[in-house]
Amino acid sequence: MTQSATSAAPKPRVPGQVYLLAAVIFCLGTSEFMIAGILEPLSADLDVTIPQAGLLITGFAVGMIVGAPAMTLLTLTLPRRATMIVMIIGFSALHILAALSPSYGLLMASRVLSAFACGGFWAVAAVHTSAISPAAVQGRALASLVGGLTVANLVGVPMGTWIGTQFGWRSTFWAVALVTALAAVLIAVTTRSDAKPTDPDETGPGEAGSHTSTEAAPRLRTLLRAEVAAFKGPRIWLALGTTALFQASVFASFSYFSPLLTQVAGLSADLVPAVLAAFGVGAFVGVIIGGRLADRNIFGNIVGSLTALALSLGALWLVADHAILAGVMIVLVGASGFSIAGALNARVFQIATQAPTLAASVNTSAFNVGNALGPAVGAWVIAAGFGFPATVVAAIVLALAALVVVAVAIRVERSWTPQSVSILAEAAC
């Protein structure tokens, strides 16, 4: 065993299981955002307004906010492999229910419950990825897991939109149900039995677990104190507020791009998936460029990205009735908006350097707060009679609000002293 560990040490790799889990995350991400591309056929079939249909995105996001911590606590003592399989099977079954839903209420219930299963899988998959990955590649492994979401926006959502427009919105849910059911089978076949969360390595049963029962509880209390200490002071809350407002800005507009393009710009419904795919390409480019800029100047990247987002949204509002120009502006919205993603995550890790786990988890919740708030704000302005272009105006207001929060954060940063570091060090003692 020592010889094997020594030979593997010089070149650690991300375990193949991680890529399978990332593929599942791709399916989950596609499900979360695909509603934006099938709003019109869905609302027509269920006899609800487009704003009501848009609230299905909000319902899923709210389910994620509540479901992730709730399911984590409920499954804390259960084997990770079995938990992931159960969550995926439940997710697939709920999508079958959604595909068969005769009413809006039942569809909404299936979306919220699907989000609980999604949140539960996310939490356990992240823990499992961390446990099975060598320390030298844990960051890369977790990044690969999150990469599934980026690919979902780039490929999954446009694909779901195309399936929904060609074969009916229910077929999109059938497709997700089928793919996730297959994923459950693959996880059952390929995923190894999991090590204990408190095991220092994966040396196997009986080899490394003899001392964990006596050390786990004190160590857990120490880590918990350090994690909670990271939330003392305004810096982390300002960072989380920026995340939520940014995400709300993007999704206040993105959630209603489909009707904006068809009913305002006059674009054919068959071409909407192509525009959403172009938005995904813009977002992908933005993530790459923004990540490099964040390494040089985090606040510069955040301020620049939010400013560019507000300007591109303003340009979209001005040309909303011109199909080609609206499509171009939507790509710019994707690029400018998502160029901030790396900086927002880096900012949280920068603040909570010694205790990043809980902070990163809450930052994910902040993204989902934005996912819930944005579509709800968009639905409100449409229901108030302001029309689909008003969702873009609402997005601009949210982006400017995020800039105000960043301005406060910069001012706080200038007056901040490293007293928080001593608090964390105290908690870790």
Secondary structure, DSSP 8 states (H G I E B T S, - for coil): -HHHHHHHTTS----HHHHHHHHHHHHHHHHHHGGGGSHHHHHHHHT--HHHHHHHHHHHHHHHHHHHHHHHHHTTTS-HHHHHHHHHHHHHHHHHHHHH--SHHHHHHHHHHHHHHHHHHHHHHHHHHHHHS-GGGHHHHHHHHHHHHHHIIIIIHHHHHHHHHHH-HHHHHHHHHHHHHHHHHHHHHH------TT-SS---TTTS-TTHHHHHHHHHHHHHHHHHHTTSSHHHHHHHHHHHHHHHHHHHHHTTHHHIIIIIS---GGGHHHHHHHHHHHHHHHHHHHHHHHHH-HHHHHHHHHHHHHHHHHHHHHTTT-HHHHHHHHHHHHHHHHTTHHHHHHHHHHHTTT-HHHHHHHHHHHHHHHHHHHHHHHHHHHHTT--THHHHHHHHHHHHHHHHHHHHHHHHHHH--THHHHHHHHHH-
